[in-house]
Amino acid sequence: MPSPGESTVKVLPLIHSLGIEHHIHEPKPADEIIGSAGKKIKNPILDAWINNDGLLMSWLIGNMKEEVLSMLFGADTSYSVWKSLQEQLLPNTEENQAQLKNSLYALYKGTL
């Protein structure tokens, strides 16, 4: 099974090439915005955002193992899926990386 870092390297180029990287870095846009007349109107980008986010979220979830899916309780957007995975998996990766570096520094052969 690839590490979280390896998976990120494979996933991000596709998301970026589709121009939807903002879906994993920014929460859902507001349902309404203030129009030029100063009144609230439906956000014109919302429908396209919902469609793109649904496709991205389906693709992300479709490529996950069951163990990872169990970490996503309540995630309803690509942003919340990505954020949840980062919060739960990235600390382990950084901790493992630090432990590996410490182990490498402690290695010696003979007097070296």
Secondary structure by P-SEA (a helix, b strand, c coil): cccaaaaaaacaaaaaaaccccccccccccccccccccccccccaaaaaaaaaaaaaaaaaaaccaaaaaaccccccaaaaaaaaaaccaaaaaaaaaaaaaaaaacccccc
